[in-house]
Every structure is written in C-alpha cells, then in structure tokens.
Amino acid sequence: MKKILALALSAVLMTSVLTGCSGDSGPEITLYDGINSEMQLIHKMVELVVEDKTDVEVTIKDQMSAVNMFRELTREDPSCDIMNSYDGTVLTTFLKQDPSDVPEGQTLYEYAKAQIMEQYGVDMLDQLGINNTYCIAVPQSIADQYGLETISDLIPVAGELRFGAEHEFFTEEGTMKYTPFTQFYGLNFKEKIPVDINLKYAAVENGNFDVTVVYTTDGLNRKANLKVLEDDQNFFPEYNGALLVRESLYDELADAAPNLKDVLNSLSGTLTNEKMTDLTYAVDVEGRTVEEVAREFLTESGLIG
C-alpha cells in the first residue's frame, strides 16, 4: 500500500513539474499604461498589432508617467520595452536640450532620433502622424471677456487670471514647463494651481481656474468648449508622436518576431491630429473602452484582421 501511495505521489509531482514547464510564458514585450487616453490608445494599438502579426505576447502594466516610463526603458535592467513619446519630449525632457540646440539643416525629429540612439540606445521609430504639442487654452467665456486670440494677449491681464494644470507641468523636468513658459512670455498670473490630471478639465469647467495647458489632440478640449490660443511667439516646439524601442529588443526577439520593427512601423503615418482627437473623445467623453476604440481603428485601417 505504501508503495502504491509513493508511486501516486511521484506521479502527481511529475505532473506538476510538467505543467509548470508547459505554462512558462513565451517571448514577451512589456509596456506601461499611460496616464492619458492618447498614450493608452497607442500602447493598446501596439499590443493588438504585435500580437496579431507576431508570436510575441504583449503585457501592459499599471499606469506610469512618461518620465518614469523612460527611466524604466533605459535603466540597466529595464522593465519596459516600448513606449509612445514625442520628439519634443525626447529633446526637452529626456535629452534636456532646447529647440535652439537643433543644428541648422536638421529637423527636431531627425536630431532627437539620432541623439536618443547615441545616448541611450533607444530607437525612435517613424512618426505616427500626430503633432500633439502643448497649447494654452481658456474657456470661451474668458476669451470673449478679455478678447483673447494669442498667448501674448494674456500679458496685460494675467494678473487677473488663475493658471491651473497637472502637477507634471509645474515640475522642473524639461524646458517646456510652467516656469520657462511664463518667463518667456512675461506672464505673471494671479495664482498657479496644480491639480490631478484626471480632474483638470472638470476644474476648468467649474471655474476653479481660468487658463490651462492642453494638448492639441485632446478630445476633452471639444467637450469643455476651450479656446486654444495661438502660440504667436513660438515657444512650444513640435511634438510629433513616435514609438521609442529599446534597440536590444530586436535581437532578443529575433526568432519570435524578426519583423518586429516593420510591424511597429505599420502604425506610422496612420494617425492625424483630427483622427486622434476623435479617438480620445470616444474614450474620454463617450465612455468607450480603450481596447474597443483601438481595435476598431486598427481594423478599419486594415492593420489587424
């Protein structure tokens, strides 16, 4: 009887071992979720197109800011393989340079792409087609009250207005932030109010502040009836969207996804500012899921089956 029990126990243990081996995950790509719908949509598109066109599984972890995401992408033992970014962010936040540092004859994108590869071993892929630059916006009622059309129009009235934005805009990470912006234009607002990014639009709609920073392709601009002011002194650079990829990832996945770069670049040129505004509006205003909106876009574009 003891012998039978021993044999049965051995069989169970062997089954567990074999099951554990067969359950080991295969080749995998890891991303982090963005804190805004645009990055969430683009990362979900990466997941869907990679899993459709390769044998690699994609995992999207919890939300993380772009700055922390880049740190995870470039650390010695990276926990992130791909992230969406923008050439203006790469230049000013990650490389800590200004548009004036771009050599004559080179575009900001070309320069940022070369520098991020040289300094960090990160491949910036082809442009996605969106230029999601910073914009300064005010409620239409404020624009009408003060006759605002350009950012310079704020100069004589800034002392009467409150400026509110997400916490990250008030940090010192990069040159496209509150202090450099206000110094460049000579703006002295009555008050500056940091808020959680998820509460920003509700706050401006409720009158908690009068001026804010937004992004060109944010569908909530439409919902909140905000007027985007012309950057008449050209403070904000272009922010052309592009995926950032650890260069070593291509070699790591050479067997499972030899076409990985081509698959990722299939997203390039498929988006426009108008289209991305429609997609973010569908998520942020209409309440549709990121996966539903991303999958519909990719299917309609012929990028996935």
Sequence and secondary structure as in RCSB ss.txt:
>XXXX:A:sequence
MKKILALALSAVLMTSVLTGCSGDSGPEITLYDGINSEMQLIHKMVELVVEDKTDVEVTIKDQMSAVNMFRELTR
EDPSCDIMNSYDGTVLTTFLKQDPSDVPEGQTLYEYAKAQIMEQYGVDMLDQLGINNTYCIAVPQSIADQYGLET
ISDLIPVAGELRFGAEHEFFTEEGTMKYTPFTQFYGLNFKEKIPVDINLKYAAVENGNFDVTVVYTTDGLNRKAN
LKVLEDDQNFFPEYNGALLVRESLYDELADAAPNLKDVLNSLSGTLTNEKMTDLTYAVDVEGRTVEEVAREFLTE
SGLIG
>XXXX:A:secstr
 HHHHHHHHHHHHHHHHHHHHHT   SEEEEEE SSHHHHHHHHHHHHHHHHHSS EEEEEEE  HHHHHHHHHS
SS S  EEEEEHHHIIIIIS   GGGS TTS HHHHHHHHHHHHH EEEEEEEEEE  EEEEEEHHHHHHHT  B
SGGGTTTGGG EEEEEGGGGSSSSSSSHHHHHHHHT   SEEEEE GGGHHHHHHTTS SEEEEETT THHHHTT
EEEEB TT  S   EEEEEEETHHHHHTTTT TTHHHHHHTTTT   HHHHHHHHHHHHTS   HHHHHHHHHHH
TTS  
